[in-house]
Amino acid sequence: MSSSDRPSASFIPLQSEKVKIYATEAWKEVKPVAESLPRPKRSTIARFFATDACDDPINYAISEYSAKGLSQTTKECETREILSYKRGGLVVFPGKAIVGQTFTIMIPLEVCGEVYMEGLALDTSHYYHIFRECSVEVSEGAKLTVLVISDLT
């Protein structure tokens, strides 16, 4: 990763073959719903309920949180055991969107076109620990579909 590709302290990209495999399976189930969602009139984000197939990538990302988080903890977010959380899905349409109002784990299911978070190109080979608000920019004609885990306590 070159210095221009290095992520900001706002988030950390993580790699996990298990999360990637489970996310690929979840995408197969979520795809018809995600692709049918219209762009909202006043936002770039449409929401959908996480399906049963979304449990595996979400649960695995949470189980990896302590192991990976301990070695990459920043002063913005202390690693802790996750007792409860909210989960859901987002489709981000072209334009800018803000994510990570609270500590969030974001798992991309599909990245179609050019999508950036704080200048770093997003992909489905990584999932992201987001420590504070980040701007996601989706290019014209592109779309991002993700699972989000937020409001962790």
Secondary structure, 3 states (H helix, E strand, C coil): CCCCCCCCCCEEEECCHHHHHHHHHHHHHHHHHHHHCCCCCCCCEEEECCCHHHHHHHHHHHHHHHHHHHHCCECCECCCCCCCCEEEEEEECCEEEEECCCCEEEEEEEEECCEEECCEECCCCCEEEECCCEEEEECCCCEEEEEEEECCC
